[in-house]
């Protein structure tokens, strides 16, 4: 994977993960904090964001098996940011330690070129 391909893939993945995490947060808010038509509206908005996530993930210009590693690493980072913004939850030590392993694993899956 070239640097240009990686940058393009990262752009698509940042959009995809932001849409996914935001959609999940809207659905959570709808289910637990609202009722009636407002709940229905939030559920629909969350569903549209999740559709956008699936679209951008699959538009990333990298083969699916390789993009998944970078996606998982990006997802963890974006998830922590949105969780803080939406729910004011600060990651704990175990979350940060596990997250470091997730990010490292994602980078290995994406960028490690097997010896042929």
DOKE-799292 format. One record per residue: residue in three letters; x, y, z of N, C-alpha, C in turn. Coordinates in steps of 0.001 Angstrom, whole numbers, padded with zeros to 6 digits, always signed. Layout:
<nodes>
ALAXYZXYZXYZ
...
</nodes>
This chain:
<nodes>
UNK+000851-001168+000000+000000+000000+000000+000899+001235+000000
UNK+000647+002131-000935+001432+003358-001018+000926+004368+000006
UNK+001710+005415+000208+001309+006455+001151+000027+007140+000688
UNK-000113+007333-000619-001325+007962-001159-002541+007078-000917
UNK-002404+005789-001169-003514+004865-000920-003886+004854+000563
UNK-002877+004858+001418-003134+004849+002858-003860+006126+003276
UNK-003448+007275+002737-004101+008537+003078-005548+008561+002592
UNK-005784+008069+001377-007152+008003+000854-008002+007065+001704
UNK-007464+005900+002006-008199+004935+002819-008502+005521+004190
UNK-007523+006197+004781-007733+006793+006097-008834+007852+006048
UNK-008871+008637+004978-009937+009630+004829-011312+008985+004800
UNK-011461+007941+003979-012740+007228+003923-013083+006621+005280
UNK-012068+006072+005953-012320+005415+007236-012657+006406+008345
UNK-012050+007574+008314-012411+008588+009307-013864+009012+009135
UNK-014285+009177+007890-015684+009522+007638-016585+008365+008070
UNK-016220+007139+007675-017038+005963+007993-017176+005770+009501
UNK-016068+005840+010220-016138+005599+011657-016880+006723+012382
UNK-016707+007956+011918-017448+009061+012526-018945+008880+012312
UNK-019338+008462+011112-020754+008202+010849-021270+007044+011697
UNK-020477+005981+011807-020918+004822+012586-021104+005167+014060
UNK-020104+005767+014651-020167+006053+016077-021253+007091+016369
UNK-021385+008086+015502-022441+009089+015688-023818+008458+015544
UNK-023975+007577+014566-025244+006873+014389-025589+006021+015588
UNK-024592+005300+016105-024816+004484+017303-025190+005355+018499
UNK-024523+006504+018639-024825+007401+019762-026249+007946+019649
UNK-026688+008296+018437-028061+008772+018253-029082+007692+018594
UNK-028812+006469+018152-029725+005368+018456-029797+005153+019967
UNK-028651+005199+020639-028628+005024+022096-029430+006122+022778
UNK-029202+007366+022369-029963+008486+022946-031462+008315+022695
UNK-031809+007894+021479-033229+007703+021140-033858+006640+022032
UNK-033185+005526+022211-033750+004417+022969-033872+004705+024466
UNK-032906+005436+025021-032865+005575+026469-033235+006962+027002
UNK-033236+007984+026143-033459+009338+026648-034680+010046+026066
UNK-035348+009441+025083-036445+010143+024413-037611+009194+024152
UNK-038745+009786+023771-039920+008983+023429-040687+009668+022312
UNK-041671+008967+021805-042571+009529+020810-041916+009835+019478
UNK-042373+010907+018856-041886+011277+017529-040418+011673+017540
UNK-039967+012296+018628-038554+012664+018700-037680+011418+018698
UNK-038109+010377+019422-037376+009106+019415-037337+008537+018007
UNK-038480+008538+017323-038542+008008+015955-037618+008785+015022
UNK-037598+010108+015178-036718+010928+014346-035252+010631+014591
UNK-034887+010502+015865-033497+010167+016188-033115+008784+015665
UNK-034034+007835+015773-033756+006492+015247-033543+006527+013735
UNK-034355+007284+013037-034196+007411+011580-032872+008092+011229
UNK-032553+009171+011946-031285+009866+011696-030100+008935+011975
UNK-030179+008182+013078-029118+007226+013389-028995+006166+012304
UNK-030132+005694+011801-030106+004703+010724-029465+005242+009452
UNK-029738+006502+009129-029118+007109+007943-027609+007255+008118
UNK-027192+007636+009313-025756+007729+009568-025088+006362+009446
UNK-025759+005319+009931-025199+003966+009821-025146+003494+008372
UNK-026107+003886+007564-026057+003576+006131-024865+004286+005486
UNK-024633+005530+005880-023474+006260+005371-022172+005589+005760
UNK-022105+005104+006990-020909+004379+007443-020619+003186+006544
UNK-021626+002374+006296-021425+001189+005460-020989+001551+004053
UNK-021527+002627+003544-021164+003069+002196-019715+003540+002140
UNK-019308+004405+003064-017939+004915+003037-016917+003825+003336
UNK-017240+002901+004222-016303+001815+004502-016030+001012+003242
UNK-017069+000741+002477-016902-000075+001279-016375+000706+000088
UNK-016332+002022+000164-015749+002833-000901-014254+003053-000714
UNK-013720+002704+000440-012285+002882+000690-011494+002121-000366
UNK-010489+002781-000983-009758+002175-002102-008687+001175-001676
UNK-009077+000220-000857-008160-000810-000371-008946-002103-000301
UNK-008270-003231-000556-008970-004503-000464-009530-004690+000943
UNK-010685-005314+001019-011437-005381+002273-010632-006010+003403
UNK-009896-007068+003126-009127-007751+004167-008086-006857+004816
UNK-007541-005900+004061-006522-004999+004606-007146-003761+005250
UNK-008248-003304+004689-008867-002089+005216-009465-002333+006603
UNK-009825-003565+006899-010455-003870+008183-009504-003563+009346
UNK-008225-003842+009199-007266-003552+010267-007202-002063+010575
UNK-007077-001259+009529-007029+000186+009705-008370+000704+010217
UNK-009446+000092+009762-010782+000480+010221-010930+000266+011726
UNK-010493-000871+012218-010623-001177+013645-009813-000182+014478
UNK-008600+000135+014028-007779+001105+014746-008449+002485+014745
UNK-008936+002897+013588-009604+004191+013471-010882+004210+014296
UNK-011636+003117+014257-012884+003029+015009-012638+003238+016496
UNK-011620+002605+017036-011351+002766+018462-011095+004226+018801
UNK-010258+004889+018009-009917+006283+018300-011128+007209+018178
UNK-011889+007052+017111-013070+007889+016918-014113+007581+017994
UNK-014260+006316+018330-015243+005924+019346-014944+006621+020674
UNK-013692+006670+021051-013342+007317+022314-013639+008817+022265
UNK-013355+009436+021126-013642+010863+020989-015127+011169+021058
UNK-015939+010402+020333-017392+010618+020336-017986+010267+021699
UNK-017470+009231+022333-017961+008856+023660-017725+009991+024654
UNK-016574+010620+024552-016311+011746+025441-017243+012918+025123
UNK-017373+013257+023826-018205+014396+023447-019688+014180+023764
UNK-020191+012977+023477-021627+012714+023638-022018+012349+025066
UNK-021130+011636+025772-021501+011107+027082-020576+011564+028208
UNK-019569+012370+027882-018594+012870+028852-017895+011745+029613
UNK-017695+010624+028954-017019+009474+029565-015538+009507+029193
UNK-014690+009554+030198-013244+009561+029999-012759+008111+030012
UNK-011913+007711+029034-011452+006322+029013-010590+005992+030239
UNK-010794+004796+030745-010033+004329+031909-008696+003730+031451
UNK-007856+003411+032409-006568+002786+032103-006705+001508+031279
UNK-007601+000589+031670-007763-000627+030876-008240-000349+029441
UNK-009090+000649+029279-009559+000997+027931-008389+001531+027106
UNK-007562+002375+027701-006408+002917+026980-005386+001823+026657
UNK-005145+000915+027598-004192-000177+027350-004713-001103+026254
UNK-005980-001491+026357-006567-002331+025320-006611-001611+023990
UNK-006911-000324+024025-006956+000469+022800-005603+000543+022114
UNK-004539+000642+022900-003195+000646+022310-002937-000659+021562
UNK-003394-001769+022137-003242-003059+021466-004103-003125+020197
UNK-005311-002570+020264-006196-002555+019097-005565-001752+017972
UNK-005062-000572+018296-004449+000281+017276-003206-000392+016703
UNK-002370-000955+017564-001167-001648+017076-001544-002821+016181
UNK-002525-003612+016591-002960-004744+015773-003525-004302+014436
UNK-004312-003240+014443-004865-002733+013193-003792-002275+012232
UNK-002775-001610+012760-001676-001157+011907-000881-002340+011359
UNK-000689-003366+012171+000024-004569+011712-000747-005241+010583
UNK-002050-005431+010773-002872-006082+009750-002839-005301+008439
UNK-002858-003991+008535-002925-003165+007340-001585-003031+006633
UNK-000518-002818+007374+000747-002417+006741+001846-003479+006694
UNK+001733-004543+007462+002777-005568+007467+002709-006337+006151
UNK+003786-006275+005416+003884-006982+004147+004570-008340+004384
UNK+003869-009445+004113+004490-010764+004323+005673-010962+003369
UNK+006668-011695+003852+007837-012011+003034+007437-013084+002038
UNK+007770-012860+000806+007404-013838-000242+008603-014546-000772
</nodes>
